[in-house]
Amino acid sequence: MAEVIKVENLVKRYKELIALDHFNMSVKEGEIFGLLGPNGSGKSTAINCILSLLEYDKGAITIFGEKMTPRAYSIKSKIGVVPQEVSVFEELTVYENIDFFCGLYIQDKATRKRYVQEAIDFVELNDFLKFRPKKLSGGLKRRLNIACGIAHKPKLIFFDEPTVAVDPQSRNKILEGIETLRQNGTTVVYTSHYMEEVERLADHLIILDKGTIIAEGTIDELKKMIKKSELITVEASGIEDDALNKIRELKNIFNVNYDGSILKVEAGSGKHNVVDIISVLQNGGYSMKRVFSEQPTLNDVFLELTGKQLRDD
């Protein structure tokens, strides 16, 4: 696949703070690329540099094979941006907002009219064309925000937290729309704090922390980077310390928690983890109601790699 975005050795400093430290990123045509990181990790800085909205100290950025600059209008016309904050005009109706943003790139009236209608159909806003934003629900505003960012049919779209504070139905609709864009050949860069969304969407992703890439790869590749490969849960009452210690001594077991009724065991890679735990409990005469095993999630990867402490900045 062709390379749509190439970032090489990008460095961005804010006085003594290094926001990006030799950041590299390669996005292929037609993929959804996840850009993750805790607050203050450098995600927004990276995107603003890539879009040439922010000057940087060192490095090179090319988009569609051309050098990206503040005046590279031919490149910018192929890019759509859906920001985290809803960025529409309150005095304009839904239709007028979409028409305005599409008109920034599409001059031909007939083409623009068709593109605007296709964007409206895409986000299902036909019943709200004469509404102004203040009368829309949070989910409808988000869908309007998306329509304004994609109406000119960009080949590359940046989605920054597009599902913040929306109901589950609207969130699912937005995610389905992004999947459709990918199916139609659009390249997507996606940032979110909702790990389950990225796990559903992303073909490839980067995890940033303090301006440095700490992990990169597919979802499966990142899951292999962490210690935990299986979480085993057993519903059983009255398990005594002797049995719990025997479970702790099993091969691949590295964390055992028991609250008197639910046993949770974190295990590394192994084919017989569940069988070994059941064997210990059966030999001890314990009755088990339910046993199930879960694979690690992207959220597990994220927390293990970036830490569990709160990030407020």
C-alpha positions as CSV (number, residue, x, y, z in Angstrom):
1,M,0.0,0.0,0.0
2,A,1.1,3.6,-0.7
3,E,2.4,5.7,2.2
4,V,-0.1,8.6,2.9
5,I,1.7,10.1,5.8
6,K,5.4,9.9,6.6
7,V,6.9,11.6,9.7
8,E,10.6,11.4,10.3
9,N,12.5,12.3,13.4
10,L,10.0,15.0,14.5
11,V,11.2,17.1,17.4
12,K,9.0,19.8,19.1
13,R,10.1,21.8,22.1
14,Y,8.3,24.2,24.4
15,K,11.3,25.9,26.0
16,E,12.7,23.2,28.3
17,L,9.9,20.8,27.6
18,I,10.4,18.3,24.8
19,A,6.8,17.6,23.6
20,L,7.9,15.3,20.8
21,D,11.3,13.5,20.9
22,H,12.3,12.2,17.4
23,F,8.8,11.0,16.6
24,N,8.3,8.8,13.6
25,M,5.0,7.7,12.0
26,S,4.0,6.0,8.8
27,V,0.4,5.7,7.7
28,K,-0.6,3.5,4.8
29,E,-3.3,4.2,2.3
30,G,-6.7,2.9,3.3
31,E,-5.9,2.0,6.9
32,I,-7.2,3.3,10.2
33,F,-4.2,4.4,12.3
34,G,-4.6,4.8,16.0
35,L,-2.7,7.4,17.9
36,L,-2.9,6.8,21.6
37,G,-1.4,8.2,24.8
38,P,-2.3,9.6,28.2
39,N,-3.0,13.3,28.7
40,G,0.1,15.3,27.9
41,S,1.7,12.5,25.9
42,G,2.1,14.6,22.7
43,K,-0.8,13.4,20.6
44,S,-2.3,16.8,19.9
45,T,1.2,18.3,19.3
46,A,1.9,15.5,16.7
47,I,-1.3,16.1,14.9
48,N,-0.9,19.9,14.8
49,C,2.6,19.5,13.4
50,I,1.5,17.0,10.8
51,L,-1.3,19.4,9.7
52,S,1.3,22.2,9.6
53,L,-0.7,24.2,12.2
54,L,2.3,24.2,14.5
55,E,6.0,24.9,13.8
56,Y,8.4,22.2,14.9
57,D,12.2,22.3,15.6
58,K,13.4,19.3,13.6
59,G,12.2,16.6,11.3
60,A,10.4,16.1,8.0
61,I,6.7,15.5,7.2
62,T,5.3,14.4,3.8
63,I,1.7,13.7,2.9
64,F,0.7,12.0,-0.3
65,G,4.4,12.0,-1.2
66,E,4.7,15.8,-1.0
67,K,6.3,18.0,1.7
68,M,3.7,19.4,4.1
69,T,3.9,23.2,4.6
70,P,1.5,25.8,5.9
71,R,0.7,26.8,2.3
72,A,0.5,23.4,0.8
73,Y,-3.2,24.0,-0.2
74,S,-3.3,21.2,-2.7
75,I,-2.5,18.7,0.1
76,K,-4.8,20.4,2.6
77,S,-7.7,20.1,0.2
78,K,-7.4,16.3,0.4
79,I,-7.5,16.3,4.2
80,G,-10.5,16.4,6.5
81,V,-10.3,17.2,10.3
82,V,-13.0,16.3,12.8
83,P,-11.8,18.0,16.0
84,Q,-12.6,17.0,19.6
85,E,-14.5,20.2,20.2
86,V,-17.6,20.6,18.1
87,S,-16.6,23.4,15.7
88,V,-19.6,24.7,13.9
89,F,-21.4,28.0,13.5
90,E,-24.2,28.4,16.0
91,E,-26.0,31.0,13.8
92,L,-26.2,28.6,10.8
93,T,-28.5,25.6,10.3
94,V,-27.3,22.1,9.9
95,Y,-27.5,22.3,6.1
96,E,-25.8,25.7,6.0
97,N,-22.9,24.6,8.2
98,I,-22.2,21.6,6.0
99,D,-22.5,23.6,2.9
100,F,-20.1,26.3,4.2
101,F,-17.4,23.9,5.2
102,C,-17.7,21.9,1.9
103,G,-17.6,25.2,0.0
104,L,-14.1,26.0,1.4
105,Y,-12.8,23.2,-1.0
106,I,-15.5,22.6,-3.6
107,Q,-16.4,25.7,-5.8
108,D,-18.6,24.1,-8.4
109,K,-22.2,24.6,-7.1
110,A,-23.7,21.4,-8.5
111,T,-20.8,19.3,-7.2
112,R,-21.0,20.9,-3.8
113,K,-24.7,20.4,-3.5
114,R,-24.3,16.7,-4.3
115,Y,-21.4,16.3,-1.8
116,V,-23.4,18.1,0.9
117,Q,-26.4,15.8,0.4
118,E,-24.2,12.8,0.5
119,A,-22.6,13.9,3.8
120,I,-26.1,14.5,5.2
121,D,-27.1,11.0,4.2
122,F,-23.9,9.5,5.6
123,V,-24.5,10.9,9.1
124,E,-28.3,10.6,8.8
125,L,-29.2,14.2,9.5
126,N,-32.0,14.6,6.9
127,D,-34.6,15.2,9.6
128,F,-32.6,18.1,11.1
129,L,-31.5,20.2,8.2
130,K,-33.2,23.4,9.4
131,F,-32.1,23.0,13.0
132,R,-29.5,25.2,14.5
133,P,-26.8,23.5,16.6
134,K,-28.1,24.6,20.0
135,K,-31.3,22.6,19.3
136,L,-29.4,19.4,18.6
137,S,-28.5,16.7,21.1
138,G,-24.9,15.9,21.9
139,G,-24.9,12.9,19.5
140,L,-26.4,14.9,16.7
141,K,-23.9,17.7,17.1
142,R,-21.1,15.1,16.9
143,R,-22.6,13.8,13.7
144,L,-22.8,17.4,12.3
145,N,-19.2,17.9,13.2
146,I,-18.3,14.8,11.2
147,A,-20.4,15.8,8.2
148,C,-18.6,19.2,8.2
149,G,-15.2,17.5,8.2
150,I,-15.9,15.0,5.5
151,A,-18.3,16.7,3.1
152,H,-15.5,17.6,0.6
153,K,-14.6,13.9,0.3
154,P,-11.1,14.1,1.7
155,K,-8.7,11.2,1.1
156,L,-7.3,11.5,4.6
157,I,-9.3,12.3,7.7
158,F,-8.2,13.0,11.3
159,F,-10.7,12.1,14.0
160,D,-9.8,13.5,17.4
161,E,-12.0,12.0,20.1
162,P,-15.2,11.9,17.9
163,T,-17.4,10.1,20.4
164,V,-16.8,12.1,23.5
165,A,-20.0,12.5,25.7
166,V,-22.4,10.7,23.3
167,D,-24.9,8.0,23.9
168,P,-24.1,4.4,23.0
169,Q,-26.4,4.5,19.9
170,S,-24.7,7.6,18.5
171,R,-21.3,6.2,19.3
172,N,-22.0,3.0,17.4
173,K,-23.3,5.0,14.5
174,I,-20.2,7.1,14.4
175,L,-17.9,4.0,14.5
176,E,-19.9,2.3,11.8
177,G,-19.5,5.4,9.7
178,I,-15.7,5.4,10.2
179,E,-15.6,1.8,9.2
180,T,-17.5,2.6,6.0
181,L,-15.1,5.4,5.2
182,R,-12.2,2.9,5.4
183,Q,-14.1,0.4,3.2
184,N,-14.4,3.2,0.6
185,G,-10.6,3.7,0.6
186,T,-10.3,6.7,3.0
187,T,-7.3,6.8,5.2
188,V,-8.1,7.6,8.8
189,V,-5.9,8.8,11.8
190,Y,-7.9,8.2,15.0
191,T,-7.3,9.3,18.5
192,S,-9.5,8.3,21.5
193,H,-9.4,7.6,25.2
194,Y,-11.9,4.8,24.6
195,M,-9.7,1.7,24.2
196,E,-12.5,-0.5,23.0
197,E,-13.1,1.8,20.0
198,V,-9.5,1.7,18.9
199,E,-9.4,-2.0,19.4
200,R,-12.5,-2.3,17.1
201,L,-11.2,0.1,14.4
202,A,-7.4,0.3,14.2
203,D,-5.3,-1.6,11.7
204,H,-2.1,-0.2,13.2
205,L,-1.4,2.0,16.2
206,I,1.2,4.0,18.2
207,I,1.2,4.6,21.9
208,L,2.9,7.8,22.9
209,D,4.1,8.8,26.3
210,K,6.0,12.0,27.2
211,G,6.7,12.6,23.5
212,T,8.2,9.2,22.9
213,I,6.8,6.2,21.1
214,I,6.7,3.4,23.7
215,A,4.8,0.8,21.5
216,E,3.8,0.4,17.9
217,G,2.2,-2.3,15.9
218,T,-1.1,-4.1,15.3
219,I,-3.5,-4.8,18.2
220,D,-2.2,-8.4,18.4
221,E,1.4,-7.4,18.3
222,L,0.9,-4.9,21.2
223,K,-0.9,-7.5,23.3
224,K,2.2,-9.8,23.0
225,M,4.3,-7.0,24.6
226,I,2.7,-7.3,28.1
227,K,3.1,-10.0,30.7
228,K,-0.5,-10.9,31.1
229,S,-2.0,-13.0,28.3
230,E,-5.0,-14.5,30.1
231,L,-7.3,-13.5,33.0
232,I,-9.0,-16.6,34.5
233,T,-12.1,-16.1,36.7
234,V,-13.5,-18.8,39.0
235,E,-16.7,-18.5,41.1
236,A,-16.0,-20.6,44.2
237,S,-16.6,-20.0,47.9
238,G,-14.4,-20.8,50.8
239,I,-11.0,-21.3,49.1
240,E,-8.4,-21.4,51.8
241,D,-4.8,-20.0,51.7
242,D,-3.3,-23.4,51.1
243,A,-5.0,-23.8,47.8
244,L,-4.4,-20.2,46.8
245,N,-0.7,-20.6,47.5
246,K,-0.6,-23.8,45.3
247,I,-2.2,-21.8,42.5
248,R,0.4,-19.0,42.9
249,E,3.2,-21.6,42.6
250,L,1.9,-22.9,39.2
251,K,3.9,-22.2,36.1
252,N,2.9,-18.9,34.3
253,I,0.8,-17.5,37.2
254,F,1.9,-14.1,38.4
255,N,-1.1,-12.6,40.2
256,V,-3.9,-14.2,42.3
257,N,-6.7,-12.2,43.9
258,Y,-9.6,-13.8,45.9
259,D,-12.4,-11.9,47.7
260,G,-14.1,-14.9,49.3
261,S,-16.3,-15.8,46.3
262,I,-14.5,-14.7,43.1
263,L,-11.0,-15.9,42.3
264,K,-9.2,-13.9,39.6
265,V,-5.9,-15.2,38.3
266,E,-3.6,-13.3,35.9
267,A,-1.4,-15.7,33.8
268,G,1.2,-15.5,31.2
269,S,1.2,-17.5,28.0
270,G,0.4,-21.2,28.5
271,K,-1.9,-23.8,27.1
272,H,-3.0,-25.4,30.4
273,N,-3.5,-22.5,32.7
274,V,-7.2,-23.1,33.2
275,V,-6.8,-26.9,33.6
276,D,-4.0,-26.5,36.1
277,I,-6.1,-24.1,38.3
278,I,-9.2,-26.3,38.2
279,S,-7.0,-29.3,39.1
280,V,-5.8,-27.6,42.3
281,L,-9.3,-26.7,43.3
282,Q,-10.8,-30.1,42.6
283,N,-8.0,-31.8,44.6
284,G,-8.9,-29.5,47.4
285,G,-12.5,-30.5,47.3
286,Y,-13.8,-27.1,46.2
287,S,-17.0,-26.7,44.2
288,M,-16.9,-24.3,41.3
289,K,-20.0,-22.6,39.9
290,R,-18.4,-21.0,36.8
291,V,-15.0,-20.8,35.2
292,F,-14.1,-18.5,32.3
293,S,-11.0,-17.1,30.6
294,E,-10.5,-13.7,29.0
295,Q,-7.7,-12.5,26.7
296,P,-6.0,-9.2,27.4
297,T,-7.6,-6.1,26.0
298,L,-6.0,-3.0,24.5
299,N,-6.9,-1.3,27.8
300,D,-4.6,-3.8,29.6
301,V,-1.8,-3.0,27.2
302,F,-2.3,0.7,27.6
303,L,-2.3,0.6,31.4
304,E,0.7,-1.7,31.7
305,L,2.8,0.4,29.3
306,T,1.9,3.9,30.5
307,G,1.1,3.2,34.2
308,K,-2.1,3.4,36.2
309,Q,-1.5,6.8,37.8
310,L,-3.9,9.6,36.9
311,R,-2.7,12.2,34.3
312,D,-4.3,15.5,34.8
313,D,-2.3,17.7,32.5
